[in-house]
Amino acid sequence: MNLKKIATSLLAGLLAVTCILPLASCDKKPGNTNTPGGDTVVGSGEVKVKVLKMGRALASVIRTEKATIVIDTGDEEHNQDVVTFLTEKGIDTVDAVILTNYSKKCIGGVPALLSSGITVKAVYGAGYEKDSSAYTLFENALTSFNLKLEKITAEKTINFGALSLTCYPATKDYSTLDDENDEGNSMAVAMNFGDNSMLFTSRIAGERLKELTSQIKGKDFDCIMAPNFGAYDDNLPGFLSEAKAEYGVIVASNNNPPADATVSAMIKAGIKEGNFVITRDGSVEISCDGKNFSMKQ
């Protein structure tokens, strides 16, 4: 082959690659929860949950093939973590943000999420009032992006196709004078997808935990998040007995580990030692297809 023919062949190859690349870049649609070639692509009939490692702060991302929901957004120290995860997965639209309480451990990442360029369609939150600097920043961020907080004051189910999220708010104010972290007002969220279910318990403690036990009466869960960062509560054994979970997640840190009594109570309730994980050791990934449930770290 002469030099002219070689040059012509190379030029044709470059043009072919150039034509293909724009087509490949159009694969991702707005709001698409899949990243081509990603290791956690969400398929049809599947739900994936990511409980992010944030020390003693709460943030979880639920993804289906067509929807993305964020439950809590972490604190100011980790305010970019949710954004980073969503960006890595190629997600540019969040269908809903659900805030289980208004402590800085749960709402601190909202301003960063809204400022990231990721579209947030709706924001839901627990049905109580809050007066704090973190809440003021949160409110200002919502106003800046023309979003309205829908406060949930009674049991409410929000549907995203086959996925449903049922919110269980406090029916009255259970806070006490020493309750600085909204344990008495926090809202729980139950995820249901076919026969699979998971309960996000937030910072719930004390009399509010006793009320939640009544709210979930007759409902079984594949997985529960241990309440209030794994702190032990006298009402915990009764709650665990009602939830009947096989898997458990404890949000905690090396500096603030879960109580030994909490771990013992989970094991006694039937959660095998290998079936619960602590986020101090890394983020937690959960997958389910409506029948099968799995968890890894």
C-alpha positions, 0 to 999 in steps of 0.5 A: 500500500502506498503512502497516499492510500495509508493516509486515506485509510487513517483519515477514514478511521478518524472520521468514523470515531469522530462520528461515533463519539457524539452519538455515544454522548447522547445516551444519557437522558436527563434524570437517567440513573444509569451510567454506561459502563458503571459498576452499579447500573440500575436495571429494570425491576431493580432498586439500589440504595447507597447509605453514605459513610459520613460519620455521625451524619445521615444521607442515603440515595435510592435509585430505580431505573427511572427515579432518584430519591435522596433521604437526608443530605448530611452535614456541612462537613460532608456537604459535597458527598451526595453531589459527588455520588450523584455526579459519579453516577451521571444523575442530573435530576433528583425526583425528591429529597426527603428530610427526616429532621432539621438538625444540621446532621441531616439538612447541612448538604441541601444548599450544596445539592441545590447549587450543584446544577442537579435539578431537584423536583420536590422537597419533603420534610418532617412536620415540625418547626425549627429555629436554628442557623442551619435551618435558616440556611436551608430555608434560604437555599430553597427560596433561592431555587424556587422550591417549597418544603412540603411538611408531612404531618400525617402518614404519607406514601409517595410513589415512584412507579413500583417503588413507594416510600411511606413517611411516618412523622411524629404525631406530637412533639416528643422533644424534651429540654435536653433534646437538641438533635430533634430525636423526639420529632424525627420522621421515619421512612419505609421503602417498599418495592415488591416484597422488599422493604427497608426502614430508615429510622433517622435520629428517633429515640425515647418516646418517639421510638415507642410511637414508631414501634406502634406505627410499624405494627404488623409490618416486617422489614428486610433491613432496618437502620438502627435509630439515632446512630446506634445509641442504646434506648430502652425502647430499642428491643421492642422496636427490633422485635416488631420490625423483624428485620434480617439485615441492619445498618448502623450509622456511626463513626470511629470516634462515636461507635454504636453502643455494645448494647445496641449491637447485642440487641440487634443480634438477639432480635435475629439479625445475624452478626454478618448481616449488619454493617456499620458505616464507619467501615465504609458506605453501604450498598443495598440491592433488591429486585422485589424478591431478593435482598442483598447488602455489601460494604 
